[in-house]
Amino acid sequence: MLLAAIAFAACEREERAFDGHGYRESAWFISEGKELYDGMNCGGCHARGGGDLGPPLLDEPWRYGSTPDAVISSILDGRPRGMPAFKTKLTATDAAKIAAYVRSLSGLVRMDSQSPRDDHLAPPARHP
């Protein structure tokens, strides 16, 4: 009986916080975000994450914050001097998917949520 109680107490379920936008850091969610990022032509300004007319998404810190809420707000509400608002074109869930993808470009998501970014953006392989 004691062993069962110890085993049960040791097996805690992982908890992940979800915000009101339905943000998740799963491989599927990130992959969906990549499709939306490409479909909304975000790369036209952010050049596949490396920055062009818009700021780069591969580094940190970000001017308006890199938390999921800050990135979703940037997508939906826009930002001064260039970032248009997409709240009439995207649902909050779609913006959360894009936010997950964008955060994955900069390594801000869990390591087990593999980024589906293109190979040319991946760091070079190291050989011993």
KOLGU-4560 file (N, C-alpha, C; in nm, 3 decimals, padded with zeros to 5 digits):
<recs>
<n_xx: 00.082 n_yy: -00.119 n_zz: 00.000 ca_xx: 00.000 ca_yy: 00.000 ca_zz: 00.000 c_xx: 00.087 c_yy: 00.126 c_zz: 00.000 mol: A seq: 1 type: MET>
<n_xx: 00.192 n_yy: 00.122 n_zz: 00.082 ca_xx: 00.281 ca_yy: 00.237 ca_zz: 00.090 c_xx: 00.352 c_yy: 00.260 c_zz: -00.042 mol: A seq: 2 type: LEU>
<n_xx: 00.395 n_yy: 00.152 n_zz: -00.106 ca_xx: 00.461 ca_yy: 00.163 ca_zz: -00.236 c_xx: 00.368 c_yy: 00.224 c_zz: -00.341 mol: A seq: 3 type: LEU>
<n_xx: 00.244 n_yy: 00.185 n_zz: -00.339 ca_xx: 00.147 ca_yy: 00.239 ca_zz: -00.435 c_xx: 00.127 c_yy: 00.389 c_zz: -00.414 mol: A seq: 4 type: ALA>
<n_xx: 00.121 n_yy: 00.431 n_zz: -00.287 ca_xx: 00.105 ca_yy: 00.573 ca_zz: -00.257 c_xx: 00.227 c_yy: 00.653 c_zz: -00.301 mol: A seq: 5 type: ALA>
<n_xx: 00.347 n_yy: 00.599 n_zz: -00.279 ca_xx: 00.470 ca_yy: 00.668 ca_zz: -00.322 c_xx: 00.476 c_yy: 00.677 c_zz: -00.474 mol: A seq: 6 type: ILE>
<n_xx: 00.443 n_yy: 00.566 n_zz: -00.543 ca_xx: 00.446 ca_yy: 00.566 ca_zz: -00.689 c_xx: 00.345 c_yy: 00.665 c_zz: -00.746 mol: A seq: 7 type: ALA>
<n_xx: 00.226 n_yy: 00.670 n_zz: -00.686 ca_xx: 00.123 ca_yy: 00.763 ca_zz: -00.733 c_xx: 00.167 c_yy: 00.908 c_zz: -00.712 mol: A seq: 8 type: PHE>
<n_xx: 00.227 n_yy: 00.938 n_zz: -00.599 ca_xx: 00.273 ca_yy: 01.074 ca_zz: -00.570 c_xx: 00.388 c_yy: 01.115 c_zz: -00.661 mol: A seq: 9 type: ALA>
<n_xx: 00.470 n_yy: 01.019 n_zz: -00.702 ca_xx: 00.586 ca_yy: 01.050 ca_zz: -00.787 c_xx: 00.545 c_yy: 01.074 c_zz: -00.932 mol: A seq: 10 type: ALA>
<n_xx: 00.431 n_yy: 01.026 n_zz: -00.972 ca_xx: 00.386 ca_yy: 01.039 ca_zz: -01.111 c_xx: 00.295 c_yy: 01.159 c_zz: -01.125 mol: A seq: 11 type: CYS>
<n_xx: 00.353 n_yy: 01.274 n_zz: -01.130 ca_xx: 00.273 ca_yy: 01.395 ca_zz: -01.147 c_xx: 00.253 c_yy: 01.423 c_zz: -01.294 mol: A seq: 12 type: GLU>
<n_xx: 00.138 n_yy: 01.464 n_zz: -01.327 ca_xx: 00.107 ca_yy: 01.496 ca_zz: -01.466 c_xx: 00.172 c_yy: 01.630 c_zz: -01.500 mol: A seq: 13 type: ARG>
<n_xx: 00.232 n_yy: 01.635 n_zz: -01.621 ca_xx: 00.291 ca_yy: 01.761 ca_zz: -01.667 c_xx: 00.182 c_yy: 01.863 c_zz: -01.689 mol: A seq: 14 type: GLU>
<n_xx: 00.207 n_yy: 01.985 n_zz: -01.645 ca_xx: 00.111 ca_yy: 02.092 ca_zz: -01.664 c_xx: 00.170 c_yy: 02.198 c_zz: -01.755 mol: A seq: 15 type: GLU>
<n_xx: 00.095 n_yy: 02.235 n_zz: -01.855 ca_xx: 00.137 ca_yy: 02.342 ca_zz: -01.945 c_xx: 00.031 c_yy: 02.451 c_zz: -01.941 mol: A seq: 16 type: ARG>
<n_xx: 00.075 n_yy: 02.571 n_zz: -01.924 ca_xx: -00.019 ca_yy: 02.683 ca_zz: -01.918 c_xx: -00.064 c_yy: 02.721 c_zz: -02.059 mol: A seq: 17 type: ALA>
<n_xx: -00.192 n_yy: 02.742 n_zz: -02.074 ca_xx: -00.247 ca_yy: 02.787 ca_zz: -02.202 c_xx: -00.314 c_yy: 02.921 c_zz: -02.178 mol: A seq: 18 type: PHE>
<n_xx: -00.294 n_yy: 03.012 n_zz: -02.270 ca_xx: -00.355 ca_yy: 03.143 ca_zz: -02.252 c_xx: -00.491 c_yy: 03.147 c_zz: -02.321 mol: A seq: 19 type: ASP>
<n_xx: -00.553 n_yy: 03.260 n_zz: -02.320 ca_xx: -00.684 ca_yy: 03.276 ca_zz: -02.380 c_xx: -00.686 c_yy: 03.261 c_zz: -02.531 mol: A seq: 20 type: GLY>
<n_xx: -00.569 n_yy: 03.266 n_zz: -02.595 ca_xx: -00.563 ca_yy: 03.253 ca_zz: -02.740 c_xx: -00.547 c_yy: 03.108 c_zz: -02.784 mol: A seq: 21 type: HIS>
<n_xx: -00.531 n_yy: 03.017 n_zz: -02.690 ca_xx: -00.510 ca_yy: 02.877 ca_zz: -02.724 c_xx: -00.367 c_yy: 02.847 c_zz: -02.765 mol: A seq: 22 type: GLY>
<n_xx: -00.273 n_yy: 02.929 n_zz: -02.723 ca_xx: -00.132 ca_yy: 02.911 ca_zz: -02.758 c_xx: -00.080 c_yy: 02.777 c_zz: -02.707 mol: A seq: 23 type: TYR>
<n_xx: -00.009 n_yy: 02.703 n_zz: -02.793 ca_xx: 00.053 ca_yy: 02.577 ca_zz: -02.755 c_xx: 00.191 c_yy: 02.570 c_zz: -02.818 mol: A seq: 24 type: ARG>
<n_xx: 00.280 n_yy: 02.500 n_zz: -02.755 ca_xx: 00.413 ca_yy: 02.480 ca_zz: -02.811 c_xx: 00.430 c_yy: 02.333 c_zz: -02.848 mol: A seq: 25 type: GLU>
<n_xx: 00.350 n_yy: 02.290 n_zz: -02.945 ca_xx: 00.361 ca_yy: 02.153 ca_zz: -02.995 c_xx: 00.413 c_yy: 02.159 c_zz: -03.138 mol: A seq: 26 type: SER>
<n_xx: 00.469 n_yy: 02.049 n_zz: -03.183 ca_xx: 00.523 ca_yy: 02.044 ca_zz: -03.319 c_xx: 00.413 c_yy: 02.072 c_zz: -03.422 mol: A seq: 27 type: ALA>
<n_xx: 00.293 n_yy: 02.020 n_zz: -03.397 ca_xx: 00.183 ca_yy: 02.042 ca_zz: -03.492 c_xx: 00.145 c_yy: 02.190 c_zz: -03.496 mol: A seq: 28 type: TRP>
<n_xx: 00.134 n_yy: 02.251 n_zz: -03.380 ca_xx: 00.095 ca_yy: 02.392 ca_zz: -03.372 c_xx: 00.200 c_yy: 02.480 c_zz: -03.442 mol: A seq: 29 type: PHE>
<n_xx: 00.326 n_yy: 02.450 n_zz: -03.419 ca_xx: 00.435 ca_yy: 02.525 ca_zz: -03.483 c_xx: 00.432 c_yy: 02.505 c_zz: -03.633 mol: A seq: 30 type: ILE>
<n_xx: 00.406 n_yy: 02.383 n_zz: -03.677 ca_xx: 00.398 ca_yy: 02.355 ca_zz: -03.821 c_xx: 00.283 c_yy: 02.431 c_zz: -03.885 mol: A seq: 31 type: SER>
<n_xx: 00.169 n_yy: 02.434 n_zz: -03.818 ca_xx: 00.055 ca_yy: 02.512 ca_zz: -03.868 c_xx: 00.092 c_yy: 02.661 c_zz: -03.874 mol: A seq: 32 type: GLU>
<n_xx: 00.165 n_yy: 02.709 n_zz: -03.774 ca_xx: 00.209 ca_yy: 02.849 ca_zz: -03.772 c_xx: 00.301 c_yy: 02.881 c_zz: -03.888 mol: A seq: 33 type: GLY>
<n_xx: 00.387 n_yy: 02.787 n_zz: -03.926 ca_xx: 00.476 ca_yy: 02.807 ca_zz: -04.039 c_xx: 00.397 c_yy: 02.822 c_zz: -04.168 mol: A seq: 34 type: LYS>
<n_xx: 00.295 n_yy: 02.738 n_zz: -04.184 ca_xx: 00.210 ca_yy: 02.747 ca_zz: -04.304 c_xx: 00.139 c_yy: 02.883 c_zz: -04.308 mol: A seq: 35 type: GLU>
<n_xx: 00.088 n_yy: 02.928 n_zz: -04.195 ca_xx: 00.022 ca_yy: 03.059 ca_zz: -04.191 c_xx: 00.121 c_yy: 03.172 c_zz: -04.214 mol: A seq: 36 type: LEU>
<n_xx: 00.240 n_yy: 03.161 n_zz: -04.156 ca_xx: 00.346 ca_yy: 03.261 ca_zz: -04.174 c_xx: 00.377 c_yy: 03.277 c_zz: -04.323 mol: A seq: 37 type: TYR>
<n_xx: 00.392 n_yy: 03.164 n_zz: -04.391 ca_xx: 00.419 ca_yy: 03.168 ca_zz: -04.536 c_xx: 00.298 c_yy: 03.221 c_zz: -04.613 mol: A seq: 38 type: ASP>
<n_xx: 00.179 n_yy: 03.175 n_zz: -04.575 ca_xx: 00.057 ca_yy: 03.215 ca_zz: -04.645 c_xx: 00.023 c_yy: 03.362 c_zz: -04.629 mol: A seq: 39 type: GLY>
<n_xx: 00.058 n_yy: 03.420 n_zz: -04.515 ca_xx: 00.030 ca_yy: 03.562 ca_zz: -04.492 c_xx: 00.145 c_yy: 03.650 c_zz: -04.541 mol: A seq: 40 type: MET>
<n_xx: 00.246 n_yy: 03.590 n_zz: -04.602 ca_xx: 00.362 ca_yy: 03.658 ca_zz: -04.657 c_xx: 00.439 c_yy: 03.738 c_zz: -04.551 mol: A seq: 41 type: ASN>
<n_xx: 00.449 n_yy: 03.680 n_zz: -04.432 ca_xx: 00.527 ca_yy: 03.745 ca_zz: -04.326 c_xx: 00.675 c_yy: 03.752 c_zz: -04.365 mol: A seq: 42 type: CYS>
<n_xx: 00.719 n_yy: 03.654 n_zz: -04.444 ca_xx: 00.857 ca_yy: 03.653 ca_zz: -04.491 c_xx: 00.888 c_yy: 03.770 c_zz: -04.583 mol: A seq: 43 type: GLY>
<n_xx: 00.784 n_yy: 03.832 n_zz: -04.640 ca_xx: 00.806 ca_yy: 03.948 ca_zz: -04.725 c_xx: 00.871 c_yy: 04.062 c_zz: -04.651 mol: A seq: 44 type: GLY>
<n_xx: 00.842 n_yy: 04.075 n_zz: -04.522 ca_xx: 00.904 ca_yy: 04.180 ca_zz: -04.440 c_xx: 01.013 c_yy: 04.125 c_zz: -04.348 mol: A seq: 45 type: CYS>
<n_xx: 00.992 n_yy: 04.003 n_zz: -04.299 ca_xx: 01.086 ca_yy: 03.948 ca_zz: -04.201 c_xx: 01.188 c_yy: 03.854 c_zz: -04.264 mol: A seq: 46 type: HIS>
<n_xx: 01.183 n_yy: 03.838 n_zz: -04.397 ca_xx: 01.280 ca_yy: 03.760 ca_zz: -04.473 c_xx: 01.309 c_yy: 03.624 c_zz: -04.411 mol: A seq: 47 type: ALA>
<n_xx: 01.205 n_yy: 03.542 n_zz: -04.397 ca_xx: 01.219 ca_yy: 03.407 ca_zz: -04.343 c_xx: 01.278 c_yy: 03.407 c_zz: -04.203 mol: A seq: 48 type: ARG>
<n_xx: 01.260 n_yy: 03.516 n_zz: -04.130 ca_xx: 01.307 ca_yy: 03.525 ca_zz: -03.993 c_xx: 01.434 c_yy: 03.603 c_zz: -03.973 mol: A seq: 49 type: GLY>
<n_xx: 01.507 n_yy: 03.628 n_zz: -04.082 ca_xx: 01.635 ca_yy: 03.696 ca_zz: -04.069 c_xx: 01.626 c_yy: 03.848 c_zz: -04.070 mol: A seq: 50 type: GLY>
<n_xx: 01.510 n_yy: 03.902 n_zz: -04.098 ca_xx: 01.492 ca_yy: 04.047 ca_zz: -04.097 c_xx: 01.521 c_yy: 04.109 c_zz: -04.232 mol: A seq: 51 type: GLY>
<n_xx: 01.443 n_yy: 04.207 n_zz: -04.268 ca_xx: 01.460 ca_yy: 04.284 ca_zz: -04.391 c_xx: 01.393 c_yy: 04.418 c_zz: -04.366 mol: A seq: 52 type: ASP>
<n_xx: 01.274 n_yy: 04.439 n_zz: -04.419 ca_xx: 01.199 ca_yy: 04.560 ca_zz: -04.385 c_xx: 01.153 c_yy: 04.555 c_zz: -04.240 mol: A seq: 53 type: LEU>
<n_xx: 01.117 n_yy: 04.434 n_zz: -04.196 ca_xx: 01.078 ca_yy: 04.412 ca_zz: -04.057 c_xx: 01.197 c_yy: 04.360 c_zz: -03.978 mol: A seq: 54 type: GLY>
<n_xx: 01.188 n_yy: 04.362 n_zz: -03.846 ca_xx: 01.301 ca_yy: 04.318 ca_zz: -03.763 c_xx: 01.325 c_yy: 04.168 c_zz: -03.774 mol: A seq: 55 type: PRO>
<n_xx: 01.447 n_yy: 04.123 n_zz: -03.744 ca_xx: 01.476 ca_yy: 03.980 ca_zz: -03.746 c_xx: 01.403 c_yy: 03.907 c_zz: -03.634 mol: A seq: 56 type: PRO>
<n_xx: 01.370 n_yy: 03.782 n_zz: -03.661 ca_xx: 01.299 ca_yy: 03.701 ca_zz: -03.563 c_xx: 01.386 c_yy: 03.587 c_zz: -03.510 mol: A seq: 57 type: LEU>
<n_xx: 01.510 n_yy: 03.585 n_zz: -03.551 ca_xx: 01.601 ca_yy: 03.478 ca_zz: -03.512 c_xx: 01.683 c_yy: 03.511 c_zz: -03.388 mol: A seq: 58 type: LEU>
<n_xx: 01.668 n_yy: 03.631 n_zz: -03.337 ca_xx: 01.749 ca_yy: 03.671 ca_zz: -03.222 c_xx: 01.660 c_yy: 03.724 c_zz: -03.110 mol: A seq: 59 type: ASP>
<n_xx: 01.722 n_yy: 03.766 n_zz: -03.005 ca_xx: 01.651 ca_yy: 03.826 ca_zz: -02.893 c_xx: 01.735 c_yy: 03.941 c_zz: -02.841 mol: A seq: 60 type: GLU>
<n_xx: 01.692 n_yy: 04.036 n_zz: -02.769 ca_xx: 01.555 ca_yy: 04.057 ca_zz: -02.728 c_xx: 01.472 c_yy: 04.123 c_zz: -02.838 mol: A seq: 61 type: PRO>
<n_xx: 01.343 n_yy: 04.111 n_zz: -02.828 ca_xx: 01.252 ca_yy: 04.173 ca_zz: -02.923 c_xx: 01.196 c_yy: 04.300 c_zz: -02.861 mol: A seq: 62 type: TRP>
<n_xx: 01.181 n_yy: 04.401 n_zz: -02.943 ca_xx: 01.140 ca_yy: 04.534 ca_zz: -02.896 c_xx: 01.011 c_yy: 04.530 c_zz: -02.814 mol: A seq: 63 type: ARG>
<n_xx: 00.913 n_yy: 04.455 n_zz: -02.858 ca_xx: 00.783 ca_yy: 04.454 ca_zz: -02.789 c_xx: 00.763 c_yy: 04.328 c_zz: -02.704 mol: A seq: 64 type: TYR>
<n_xx: 00.869 n_yy: 04.252 n_zz: -02.683 ca_xx: 00.862 ca_yy: 04.134 ca_zz: -02.598 c_xx: 00.849 c_yy: 04.006 c_zz: -02.678 mol: A seq: 65 type: GLY>
<n_xx: 00.894 n_yy: 03.897 n_zz: -02.619 ca_xx: 00.891 ca_yy: 03.769 ca_zz: -02.688 c_xx: 00.799 c_yy: 03.668 c_zz: -02.620 mol: A seq: 66 type: SER>
<n_xx: 00.721 n_yy: 03.713 n_zz: -02.522 ca_xx: 00.625 ca_yy: 03.622 ca_zz: -02.460 c_xx: 00.516 c_yy: 03.589 c_zz: -02.562 mol: A seq: 67 type: THR>
<n_xx: 00.447 n_yy: 03.477 n_zz: -02.546 ca_xx: 00.339 ca_yy: 03.446 ca_zz: -02.640 c_xx: 00.237 c_yy: 03.559 c_zz: -02.652 mol: A seq: 68 type: PRO>
<n_xx: 00.197 n_yy: 03.618 n_zz: -02.538 ca_xx: 00.099 ca_yy: 03.727 ca_zz: -02.543 c_xx: 00.151 c_yy: 03.848 c_zz: -02.619 mol: A seq: 69 type: ASP>
<n_xx: 00.278 n_yy: 03.882 n_zz: -02.601 ca_xx: 00.336 ca_yy: 03.998 ca_zz: -02.670 c_xx: 00.343 c_yy: 03.974 c_zz: -02.820 mol: A seq: 70 type: ALA>
<n_xx: 00.380 n_yy: 03.854 n_zz: -02.860 ca_xx: 00.391 ca_yy: 03.824 ca_zz: -03.004 c_xx: 00.252 c_yy: 03.821 c_zz: -03.067 mol: A seq: 71 type: VAL>
<n_xx: 00.156 n_yy: 03.759 n_zz: -02.998 ca_xx: 00.019 ca_yy: 03.756 ca_zz: -03.050 c_xx: -00.036 c_yy: 03.898 c_zz: -03.062 mol: A seq: 72 type: ILE>
<n_xx: -00.008 n_yy: 03.982 n_zz: -02.964 ca_xx: -00.052 ca_yy: 04.121 ca_zz: -02.970 c_xx: 00.011 c_yy: 04.194 c_zz: -03.089 mol: A seq: 73 type: SER>
<n_xx: 00.138 n_yy: 04.169 n_zz: -03.114 ca_xx: 00.204 ca_yy: 04.232 ca_zz: -03.229 c_xx: 00.138 c_yy: 04.189 c_zz: -03.359 mol: A seq: 74 type: SER>
<n_xx: 00.101 n_yy: 04.062 n_zz: -03.368 ca_xx: 00.038 ca_yy: 04.011 ca_zz: -03.491 c_xx: -00.102 c_yy: 04.068 c_zz: -03.507 mol: A seq: 75 type: ILE>
<n_xx: -00.182 n_yy: 04.062 n_zz: -03.403 ca_xx: -00.322 ca_yy: 04.104 ca_zz: -03.415 c_xx: -00.339 c_yy: 04.255 c_zz: -03.417 mol: A seq: 76 type: LEU>
<n_xx: -00.264 n_yy: 04.327 n_zz: -03.332 ca_xx: -00.284 ca_yy: 04.472 ca_zz: -03.319 c_xx: -00.187 c_yy: 04.555 c_zz: -03.400 mol: A seq: 77 type: ASP>
<n_xx: -00.080 n_yy: 04.492 n_zz: -03.450 ca_xx: 00.021 ca_yy: 04.567 ca_zz: -03.524 c_xx: 00.110 c_yy: 04.647 c_zz: -03.429 mol: A seq: 78 type: GLY>
<n_xx: 00.210 n_yy: 04.711 n_zz: -03.487 ca_xx: 00.303 ca_yy: 04.794 ca_zz: -03.410 c_xx: 00.335 c_yy: 04.919 c_zz: -03.491 mol: A seq: 79 type: ARG>
<n_xx: 00.372 n_yy: 05.028 n_zz: -03.421 ca_xx: 00.403 ca_yy: 05.152 ca_zz: -03.491 c_xx: 00.519 c_yy: 05.133 c_zz: -03.590 mol: A seq: 80 type: PRO>
<n_xx: 00.521 n_yy: 05.213 n_zz: -03.689 ca_xx: 00.628 ca_yy: 05.218 ca_zz: -03.789 c_xx: 00.641 c_yy: 05.089 c_zz: -03.871 mol: A seq: 81 type: ARG>
<n_xx: 00.529 n_yy: 05.031 n_zz: -03.911 ca_xx: 00.540 ca_yy: 04.924 ca_zz: -04.009 c_xx: 00.461 c_yy: 04.797 c_zz: -03.992 mol: A seq: 82 type: GLY>
<n_xx: 00.449 n_yy: 04.743 n_zz: -03.872 ca_xx: 00.379 ca_yy: 04.615 ca_zz: -03.856 c_xx: 00.230 c_yy: 04.638 c_zz: -03.864 mol: A seq: 83 type: MET>
<n_xx: 00.166 n_yy: 04.586 n_zz: -03.971 ca_xx: 00.021 ca_yy: 04.604 ca_zz: -03.983 c_xx: -00.055 c_yy: 04.515 c_zz: -03.885 mol: A seq: 84 type: PRO>
<n_xx: -00.177 n_yy: 04.554 n_zz: -03.856 ca_xx: -00.264 ca_yy: 04.473 ca_zz: -03.770 c_xx: -00.333 c_yy: 04.368 c_zz: -03.855 mol: A seq: 85 type: ALA>
<n_xx: -00.337 n_yy: 04.246 n_zz: -03.806 ca_xx: -00.399 ca_yy: 04.135 ca_zz: -03.878 c_xx: -00.524 c_yy: 04.083 c_zz: -03.809 mol: A seq: 86 type: PHE>
<n_xx: -00.581 n_yy: 04.160 n_zz: -03.714 ca_xx: -00.696 ca_yy: 04.111 ca_zz: -03.639 c_xx: -00.821 c_yy: 04.094 c_zz: -03.724 mol: A seq: 87 type: LYS>
<n_xx: -00.828 n_yy: 04.158 n_zz: -03.839 ca_xx: -00.943 ca_yy: 04.137 ca_zz: -03.927 c_xx: -00.917 c_yy: 04.025 c_zz: -04.028 mol: A seq: 88 type: THR>
<n_xx: -00.795 n_yy: 03.974 n_zz: -04.032 ca_xx: -00.759 ca_yy: 03.871 ca_zz: -04.129 c_xx: -00.729 c_yy: 03.736 c_zz: -04.065 mol: A seq: 89 type: LYS>
<n_xx: -00.699 n_yy: 03.734 n_zz: -03.935 ca_xx: -00.662 ca_yy: 03.612 ca_zz: -03.864 c_xx: -00.747 c_yy: 03.595 c_zz: -03.739 mol: A seq: 90 type: LEU>
<n_xx: -00.773 n_yy: 03.470 n_zz: -03.705 ca_xx: -00.836 ca_yy: 03.442 ca_zz: -03.577 c_xx: -00.728 c_yy: 03.449 c_zz: -03.469 mol: A seq: 91 type: THR>
<n_xx: -00.770 n_yy: 03.458 n_zz: -03.344 ca_xx: -00.673 ca_yy: 03.459 ca_zz: -03.233 c_xx: -00.594 c_yy: 03.328 c_zz: -03.231 mol: A seq: 92 type: ALA>
<n_xx: -00.658 n_yy: 03.217 n_zz: -03.265 ca_xx: -00.589 ca_yy: 03.088 ca_zz: -03.268 c_xx: -00.485 c_yy: 03.085 c_zz: -03.378 mol: A seq: 93 type: THR>
<n_xx: -00.518 n_yy: 03.139 n_zz: -03.496 ca_xx: -00.419 ca_yy: 03.143 ca_zz: -03.604 c_xx: -00.301 c_yy: 03.233 c_zz: -03.566 mol: A seq: 94 type: ASP>
<n_xx: -00.328 n_yy: 03.344 n_zz: -03.499 ca_xx: -00.219 ca_yy: 03.431 ca_zz: -03.454 c_xx: -00.133 c_yy: 03.357 c_zz: -03.351 mol: A seq: 95 type: ALA>
<n_xx: -00.195 n_yy: 03.277 n_zz: -03.266 ca_xx: -00.119 ca_yy: 03.199 ca_zz: -03.168 c_xx: -00.031 c_yy: 03.095 c_zz: -03.237 mol: A seq: 96 type: ALA>
<n_xx: -00.079 n_yy: 03.037 n_zz: -03.345 ca_xx: 00.003 ca_yy: 02.942 ca_zz: -03.422 c_xx: 00.124 c_yy: 03.011 c_zz: -03.484 mol: A seq: 97 type: LYS>
<n_xx: 00.102 n_yy: 03.129 n_zz: -03.541 ca_xx: 00.214 ca_yy: 03.205 ca_zz: -03.598 c_xx: 00.312 c_yy: 03.243 c_zz: -03.487 mol: A seq: 98 type: ILE>
<n_xx: 00.259 n_yy: 03.283 n_zz: -03.372 ca_xx: 00.346 ca_yy: 03.320 ca_zz: -03.260 c_xx: 00.432 c_yy: 03.201 c_zz: -03.218 mol: A seq: 99 type: ALA>
<n_xx: 00.375 n_yy: 03.082 n_zz: -03.214 ca_xx: 00.452 ca_yy: 02.963 ca_zz: -03.177 c_xx: 00.563 c_yy: 02.938 c_zz: -03.278 mol: A seq: 100 type: ALA>
<n_xx: 00.533 n_yy: 02.954 n_zz: -03.407 ca_xx: 00.636 ca_yy: 02.935 ca_zz: -03.510 c_xx: 00.746 c_yy: 03.041 c_zz: -03.498 mol: A seq: 101 type: TYR>
<n_xx: 00.706 n_yy: 03.165 n_zz: -03.483 ca_xx: 00.802 ca_yy: 03.276 ca_zz: -03.473 c_xx: 00.892 c_yy: 03.257 c_zz: -03.350 mol: A seq: 102 type: VAL>
<n_xx: 00.834 n_yy: 03.218 n_zz: -03.238 ca_xx: 00.914 ca_yy: 03.193 ca_zz: -03.118 c_xx: 01.008 c_yy: 03.074 c_zz: -03.138 mol: A seq: 103 type: ARG>
<n_xx: 00.967 n_yy: 02.976 n_zz: -03.219 ca_xx: 01.055 ca_yy: 02.861 ca_zz: -03.244 c_xx: 01.177 c_yy: 02.901 c_zz: -03.325 mol: A seq: 104 type: SER>
<n_xx: 01.164 n_yy: 03.002 n_zz: -03.409 ca_xx: 01.278 ca_yy: 03.048 ca_zz: -03.489 c_xx: 01.391 c_yy: 03.098 c_zz: -03.401 mol: A seq: 105 type: LEU>
<n_xx: 01.355 n_yy: 03.157 n_zz: -03.289 ca_xx: 01.455 ca_yy: 03.213 ca_zz: -03.199 c_xx: 01.489 c_yy: 03.119 c_zz: -03.084 mol: A seq: 106 type: SER>
<n_xx: 01.440 n_yy: 02.996 n_zz: -03.089 ca_xx: 01.471 ca_yy: 02.899 ca_zz: -02.986 c_xx: 01.399 c_yy: 02.923 c_zz: -02.854 mol: A seq: 107 type: GLY>
<n_xx: 01.283 n_yy: 02.986 n_zz: -02.859 ca_xx: 01.210 ca_yy: 03.020 ca_zz: -02.737 c_xx: 01.105 c_yy: 02.916 c_zz: -02.698 mol: A seq: 108 type: LEU>
<n_xx: 01.097 n_yy: 02.807 n_zz: -02.772 ca_xx: 01.001 ca_yy: 02.701 ca_zz: -02.738 c_xx: 01.075 c_yy: 02.582 c_zz: -02.681 mol: A seq: 109 type: VAL>
<n_xx: 01.002 n_yy: 02.493 n_zz: -02.621 ca_xx: 01.062 ca_yy: 02.373 ca_zz: -02.562 c_xx: 01.142 c_yy: 02.297 c_zz: -02.667 mol: A seq: 110 type: ARG>
<n_xx: 01.249 n_yy: 02.234 n_zz: -02.624 ca_xx: 01.335 ca_yy: 02.161 ca_zz: -02.716 c_xx: 01.265 c_yy: 02.041 c_zz: -02.780 mol: A seq: 111 type: MET>
<n_xx: 01.167 n_yy: 01.983 n_zz: -02.713 ca_xx: 01.098 ca_yy: 01.869 ca_zz: -02.771 c_xx: 00.989 c_yy: 01.910 c_zz: -02.870 mol: A seq: 112 type: ASP>
<n_xx: 00.969 n_yy: 02.039 n_zz: -02.886 ca_xx: 00.880 ca_yy: 02.091 ca_zz: -02.990 c_xx: 00.970 c_yy: 02.137 c_zz: -03.104 mol: A seq: 113 type: SER>
<n_xx: 01.006 n_yy: 02.046 n_zz: -03.189 ca_xx: 01.103 ca_yy: 02.076 ca_zz: -03.294 c_xx: 01.050 c_yy: 02.183 c_zz: -03.388 mol: A seq: 114 type: GLN>
<n_xx: 01.133 n_yy: 02.276 n_zz: -03.419 ca_xx: 01.099 ca_yy: 02.382 ca_zz: -03.513 c_xx: 01.097 c_yy: 02.326 c_zz: -03.654 mol: A seq: 115 type: SER>
<n_xx: 00.992 n_yy: 02.353 n_zz: -03.729 ca_xx: 00.988 ca_yy: 02.307 ca_zz: -03.866 c_xx: 01.054 c_yy: 02.407 c_zz: -03.962 mol: A seq: 116 type: PRO>
<n_xx: 01.145 n_yy: 02.490 n_zz: -03.910 ca_xx: 01.208 ca_yy: 02.590 ca_zz: -03.995 c_xx: 01.291 c_yy: 02.522 c_zz: -04.104 mol: A seq: 117 type: ARG>
<n_xx: 01.309 n_yy: 02.591 n_zz: -04.210 ca_xx: 01.382 ca_yy: 02.537 ca_zz: -04.324 c_xx: 01.527 c_yy: 02.507 c_zz: -04.287 mol: A seq: 118 type: ASP>
<n_xx: 01.586 n_yy: 02.410 n_zz: -04.352 ca_xx: 01.722 ca_yy: 02.368 ca_zz: -04.321 c_xx: 01.824 c_yy: 02.480 c_zz: -04.339 mol: A seq: 119 type: ASP>
<n_xx: 01.803 n_yy: 02.570 n_zz: -04.434 ca_xx: 01.902 ca_yy: 02.676 ca_zz: -04.454 c_xx: 01.907 c_yy: 02.774 c_zz: -04.337 mol: A seq: 120 type: HIS>
<n_xx: 01.806 n_yy: 02.771 n_zz: -04.248 ca_xx: 01.807 ca_yy: 02.857 ca_zz: -04.131 c_xx: 01.863 c_yy: 02.784 c_zz: -04.009 mol: A seq: 121 type: LEU>
<n_xx: 01.880 n_yy: 02.653 n_zz: -04.020 ca_xx: 01.930 ca_yy: 02.576 ca_zz: -03.906 c_xx: 02.079 c_yy: 02.605 c_zz: -03.885 mol: A seq: 122 type: ALA>
<n_xx: 02.125 n_yy: 02.598 n_zz: -03.761 ca_xx: 02.268 ca_yy: 02.621 ca_zz: -03.736 c_xx: 02.351 c_yy: 02.513 c_zz: -03.805 mol: A seq: 123 type: PRO>
<n_xx: 02.473 n_yy: 02.546 n_zz: -03.846 ca_xx: 02.556 ca_yy: 02.446 ca_zz: -03.914 c_xx: 02.591 c_yy: 02.331 c_zz: -03.822 mol: A seq: 124 type: PRO>
<n_xx: 02.605 n_yy: 02.214 n_zz: -03.880 ca_xx: 02.640 ca_yy: 02.095 ca_zz: -03.802 c_xx: 02.784 c_yy: 02.108 c_zz: -03.755 mol: A seq: 125 type: ALA>
<n_xx: 02.809 n_yy: 02.064 n_zz: -03.634 ca_xx: 02.945 ca_yy: 02.067 ca_zz: -03.579 c_xx: 03.005 c_yy: 01.929 c_zz: -03.590 mol: A seq: 126 type: ARG>
<n_xx: 03.126 n_yy: 01.923 n_zz: -03.639 ca_xx: 03.196 ca_yy: 01.796 ca_zz: -03.650 c_xx: 03.312 c_yy: 01.794 c_zz: -03.551 mol: A seq: 127 type: HIS>
<n_xx: 03.324 n_yy: 01.686 n_zz: -03.473 ca_xx: 03.433 ca_yy: 01.681 ca_zz: -03.374 c_xx: 03.569 c_yy: 01.669 c_zz: -03.438 mol: A seq: 128 type: PRO>
</recs>
